[in-house]
Amino acid sequence: MLPVAHENIKDHRKQKSFSGYIRLSYLGSQGSGKGFYLLRNALDEVWQKNKNVELNIFFHVTSPSPYMRIHDRYSYDHLGEIMENTDVLVVPSIWLETFGYPVPEALSCGVPVIVSGTVGARDIIPEGCGIIIDDMNSHRLAEVIAGLTADGLSRMNRAILEKYEVLTIERMNDQLMARCYSGGTGL
């Protein structure tokens, strides 16, 4: 396997501080295949019991839930600020995803991730750096989100600092050159 990168992924990992208030971010579209409605159902369930969560989304919805913080579409120029204000990135895709950049973008900033088992980028998440939910549904996701704590998020952040190797575009190019042109094992 050879993961991919883009020029805006840099090593911005740092130790983050967490409180009992959980700031989730979702960078996908409003489409059902990306899991937005599954996430919304999960957070509706969590919100009924505990109002210590917020969800940052980057598109407009007609009937936002009280925990939603709606922002305009983002560009890569804003990614650092978004990740600074994110405790956990959620990628709840229902359909099969080939790879996708949000997971490495979050990890490269020290942000833990929650992903469905259908997300191809699950393969680059080192043990302890995030949560992978196989056979994801809204109730399982609600349980995971409800179980998030400041201590647990701190442990995941430390694991990212210790275990995750940020794949920059330069490192990806070096790996491609080594595998394709230097007698490597090939792709």
C-alpha positions as CSV (number, residue, x, y, z in Angstrom):
1,M,0.0,0.0,0.0
2,L,1.2,3.5,-0.8
3,P,-0.9,6.3,0.8
4,V,-1.2,9.6,-1.0
5,A,-0.7,13.1,0.1
6,H,-1.1,16.6,-1.3
7,E,1.0,19.7,-1.0
8,N,-1.0,21.2,1.9
9,I,-0.4,18.3,4.3
10,K,2.5,19.3,6.5
11,D,3.6,18.1,10.0
12,H,1.6,20.4,12.3
13,R,1.2,17.9,15.1
14,K,1.2,19.3,18.6
15,Q,0.0,18.5,22.0
16,K,-3.6,19.6,22.4
17,S,-5.6,20.3,25.5
18,F,-9.1,19.0,25.9
19,S,-12.0,19.7,28.2
20,G,-15.2,18.0,28.9
21,Y,-16.8,19.9,26.0
22,I,-16.2,17.9,22.8
23,R,-15.8,19.8,19.5
24,L,-16.4,17.5,16.6
25,S,-15.8,18.5,13.0
26,Y,-17.2,16.9,9.8
27,L,-15.5,18.0,6.5
28,G,-17.7,16.0,4.1
29,S,-20.7,17.0,2.1
30,Q,-24.4,16.8,3.2
31,G,-24.9,13.7,1.1
32,S,-26.2,10.6,2.8
33,G,-23.4,8.4,1.4
34,K,-20.8,10.5,3.2
35,G,-22.7,9.7,6.5
36,F,-23.9,13.2,7.4
37,Y,-27.4,12.0,8.3
38,L,-26.0,9.1,10.2
39,L,-23.8,11.5,12.2
40,R,-26.7,13.8,12.8
41,N,-28.9,11.0,14.1
42,A,-26.1,9.9,16.4
43,L,-25.6,13.4,17.8
44,D,-29.4,13.8,18.2
45,E,-29.2,10.8,20.5
46,V,-26.2,12.1,22.4
47,W,-27.7,15.6,22.7
48,Q,-30.8,14.2,24.5
49,K,-28.6,12.9,27.3
50,N,-25.6,15.3,27.4
51,K,-25.2,18.7,25.8
52,N,-21.4,18.8,25.9
53,V,-20.9,18.4,22.2
54,E,-20.8,20.6,19.2
55,L,-20.5,19.7,15.5
56,N,-18.7,22.0,13.1
57,I,-20.0,21.6,9.5
58,F,-18.9,23.5,6.4
59,F,-22.2,23.8,4.5
60,H,-25.6,25.2,5.2
61,V,-28.5,23.1,6.4
62,T,-32.1,24.2,6.4
63,S,-33.0,23.0,9.9
64,P,-29.8,22.9,12.0
65,S,-29.8,21.1,15.3
66,P,-28.8,23.1,18.4
67,Y,-25.3,21.5,18.6
68,M,-24.4,22.5,15.0
69,R,-22.0,25.3,14.3
70,I,-22.4,26.1,10.6
71,H,-19.5,27.6,8.7
72,D,-19.0,28.5,5.0
73,R,-17.2,26.1,2.7
74,Y,-13.6,25.8,3.7
75,S,-10.4,26.0,1.7
76,Y,-7.0,24.5,2.6
77,D,-5.9,28.0,3.8
78,H,-8.4,27.5,6.7
79,L,-7.5,23.9,7.5
80,G,-5.1,24.8,10.3
81,E,-7.6,27.0,12.0
82,I,-10.3,24.3,11.6
83,M,-8.1,21.7,13.2
84,E,-7.1,24.0,16.0
85,N,-10.8,24.2,16.9
86,T,-11.4,20.5,16.5
87,D,-11.1,17.8,19.2
88,V,-12.2,14.9,17.0
89,L,-12.7,14.7,13.2
90,V,-15.6,12.3,12.3
91,V,-15.6,10.6,8.9
92,P,-18.8,8.4,9.1
93,S,-19.0,7.4,5.4
94,I,-21.6,4.7,4.6
95,W,-20.3,4.0,1.1
96,L,-16.9,2.6,0.4
97,E,-14.3,5.3,0.3
98,T,-11.0,4.8,-1.6
99,F,-8.8,7.0,0.6
100,G,-9.7,10.6,1.2
101,Y,-7.7,13.4,2.6
102,P,-9.5,14.5,5.8
103,V,-8.0,11.6,7.9
104,P,-4.3,12.4,7.2
105,E,-5.1,16.2,7.3
106,A,-6.5,15.7,10.9
107,L,-3.7,13.4,12.0
108,S,-1.1,15.8,10.6
109,C,-2.5,18.4,13.1
110,G,-2.6,16.0,16.0
111,V,-6.4,15.6,15.9
112,P,-7.9,12.2,16.7
113,V,-10.3,10.7,14.3
114,I,-13.5,8.6,14.3
115,V,-14.0,6.7,11.0
116,S,-16.3,4.1,9.7
117,G,-14.8,0.8,8.6
118,T,-15.6,1.7,5.0
119,V,-13.1,4.6,4.9
120,G,-9.9,3.6,3.0
121,A,-7.8,5.9,5.2
122,R,-8.5,3.7,8.2
123,D,-5.4,1.8,7.1
124,I,-3.1,4.7,8.0
125,I,-4.5,5.2,11.5
126,P,-1.9,3.8,14.0
127,E,-3.3,2.0,17.1
128,G,-4.6,4.4,19.7
129,C,-4.7,7.4,17.3
130,G,-8.4,7.2,16.6
131,I,-11.4,5.0,16.6
132,I,-12.6,2.8,13.7
133,I,-16.2,1.6,13.8
134,D,-16.8,-1.4,11.7
135,D,-20.5,-1.9,10.6
136,M,-21.2,1.7,11.7
137,N,-24.7,2.8,12.5
138,S,-26.0,5.9,14.3
139,H,-26.4,4.1,17.7
140,R,-22.8,2.7,17.6
141,L,-21.5,6.1,16.7
142,A,-23.6,7.8,19.4
143,E,-22.1,5.4,22.0
144,V,-18.5,6.2,20.8
145,I,-19.1,9.9,20.9
146,A,-20.9,9.7,24.3
147,G,-17.9,7.8,25.6
148,L,-15.3,10.4,24.6
149,T,-13.5,12.0,27.5
150,A,-10.7,14.7,27.8
151,D,-8.4,12.0,29.1
152,G,-9.2,9.6,26.2
153,L,-8.7,12.4,23.7
154,S,-5.4,13.3,25.3
155,R,-4.2,9.7,25.1
156,M,-5.1,9.6,21.4
157,N,-3.3,13.0,20.8
158,R,-0.2,11.7,22.5
159,A,-0.4,8.5,20.4
160,I,-0.5,10.6,17.2
161,L,2.5,12.6,18.4
162,E,4.4,9.3,19.1
163,K,3.3,7.0,16.3
164,Y,1.9,8.8,13.3
165,E,4.3,9.6,10.5
166,V,3.0,12.5,8.5
167,L,3.2,11.8,4.8
168,T,4.1,15.1,3.1
169,I,4.1,15.4,-0.6
170,E,7.9,15.3,-0.5
171,R,8.0,12.0,1.4
172,M,5.3,10.6,-0.9
173,N,7.5,11.6,-4.0
174,D,10.5,10.0,-2.4
175,Q,8.6,6.8,-1.7
176,L,7.3,6.7,-5.3
177,M,10.8,7.2,-6.7
178,A,12.3,4.5,-4.5
179,R,9.6,2.0,-5.4
180,C,9.3,2.7,-9.1
181,Y,12.8,3.7,-10.1
182,S,15.3,2.4,-7.6
183,G,14.7,-1.3,-7.8
184,G,12.0,-1.2,-5.1
185,T,9.2,-3.6,-4.8
186,G,7.0,-1.6,-7.1
187,L,3.5,-0.4,-6.5
